[in-house]
Amino acid sequence: MLLHSVTLAVYLLLTSSSAQTTVQSCVFSELQPSGLRVNCSSLNLMELPHLPSETTELFVQDNQLTSVPPGKFDQLTNLRKVSLSLNPFRCDCSIQYLRNWMLKNRAVVSEEPLCSSPVSVAQKAITDLSDTYFSYCTFPLLHQISTSGCVYVSYNTIASVMLCCIIILLLWSLILARKSTFTIYVEERHSGFEADSLRSLKPKHRRRLHTELSGFSADSGSVILSEDLERPLINTELLSQVLETLQKKHNIKIKAT
């Protein structure tokens, strides 16, 4: 009993000397037959102090706590009562640990703390936050960097990295396409570009066209041969220029097979 009292006295001395964010120190009281009550209520605390493992009752209501560091309560295996109300908790990724801990230890929490921000969940109980609400958090992503924190990564960061990768892939594909050569093979029956499809008029249409052109030629004193109708309808000189342009600027080759 004497040893326990000496240990408690030393701990109180260290705690009071290391408290930088409070005007007053937490009050530590021994409980009978065993245990320790830690009263840190209404001290304007910005963060929780170091808590001894033998703590059984913890009162930190009416402070300025916005979150609880991951793993903070894991060592308090004898904890039987906790009061966390009246704190401006910010319900983002950093509150996920406290929410999960309270879901497993509902009987220990005397009064359920509420979210203060963001506005979308203000005045909502922390334990009422669903798993979907934390879907944009990765917890933990790598590993615990210390006993008081884990690494959180925002979904926006991951989405930004993925977007950059997609843009780089598209640019690489565009560069590769510009350097590539495309070859189009045309069957032999279409070589020479006789454009049979353009001259595939029905017989009656061809006869009418031939008659009209012959009558017009007789009146004007000129002679039009019927072979003119069999000439290709595509200007081969223009076609050669088009093929040359496709090959030089777009690396597209057209070959007859």
Residue pairs with C-beta under 8 A, 6 or more apart in sequence:
4 30
5 30
8 28
8 30
8 36
8 52
11 28
11 52
12 25
12 28
15 25
15 26
15 28
15 49
15 50
16 25
18 49
18 50
19 25
19 49
21 44
21 45
21 46
21 47
22 43
22 44
22 45
23 43
23 44
24 43
26 38
26 39
26 40
26 43
26 49
27 38
27 39
27 40
28 36
28 37
28 38
28 39
29 36
29 37
29 39
30 36
30 37
31 37
31 56
31 57
34 54
34 56
35 54
35 55
35 56
35 57
35 78
35 80
36 52
36 54
36 55
36 56
36 57
37 55
37 56
37 57
37 58
37 59
38 51
38 52
38 55
38 57
38 58
38 59
39 59
40 48
40 49
40 58
40 59
40 60
40 63
41 59
41 60
41 61
41 62
41 63
41 83
42 61
42 62
42 63
43 63
44 63
44 64
45 60
45 63
45 64
45 65
46 63
46 64
46 65
46 66
47 65
47 69
48 60
48 65
48 68
48 69
48 72
51 58
51 72
51 75
51 76
53 75
53 76
53 77
53 78
54 78
55 76
55 78
55 79
56 78
56 79
56 80
56 81
57 79
57 80
57 81
57 82
58 76
58 79
58 81
58 82
58 83
59 82
59 83
60 82
60 83
60 84
60 87
61 83
61 84
61 85
61 86
61 87
61 111
62 85
62 86
62 87
63 86
63 87
64 87
64 88
65 84
65 87
65 88
65 89
66 87
66 88
66 89
66 90
66 94
66 116
67 89
67 90
67 94
67 95
67 98
68 84
68 95
68 97
68 98
68 101
69 97
69 148
69 149
70 97
70 140
70 144
70 148
70 149
70 150
71 97
71 144
71 147
71 148
71 149
71 150
72 97
72 148
73 79
73 82
73 101
73 105
79 105
79 108
80 108
81 108
81 110
82 105
82 108
82 109
82 110
83 109
83 110
83 111
84 98
84 109
84 111
84 113
85 111
85 112
85 113
85 114
86 113
87 113
87 116
88 116
88 117
89 95
89 98
89 113
89 114
89 115
89 116
89 126
90 115
90 116
90 117
90 118
91 115
91 116
91 117
91 118
91 121
91 124
91 126
91 129
92 118
93 134
93 136
93 137
93 139
93 152
93 154
94 152
95 115
95 126
95 129
96 134
96 137
96 139
97 139
97 150
98 113
98 126
99 126
99 127
99 129
99 134
102 109
102 112
102 126
102 127
103 127
106 127
112 125
112 126
112 127
113 125
113 126
114 123
114 124
114 125
114 126
115 121
115 122
115 123
115 124
115 125
115 126
115 129
116 122
121 129
121 133
135 155
136 154
136 155
136 156
137 152
137 153
137 154
137 155
138 151
138 152
138 153
138 158
139 150
139 152
140 150
140 151
140 152
141 151
141 152
141 153
142 151
143 150
143 151
144 150
145 151
178 251
179 251
180 251
181 251
181 252
181 253
182 250
182 251
182 252
182 253
183 252
183 253
183 254
183 255
184 252
184 253
184 254
184 255
185 254
185 255
185 256
185 257
186 254
186 255
186 256
186 257
187 256
187 257
188 256
188 257
190 256
191 256
192 232
193 232
193 234
193 236
193 239
194 232
195 232
195 233
195 234
198 233
198 234
199 229
199 230
199 233
201 209
206 229
209 229
210 226
210 229
213 224
214 224
217 223
217 224
243 254
246 252
246 253
246 254
247 253
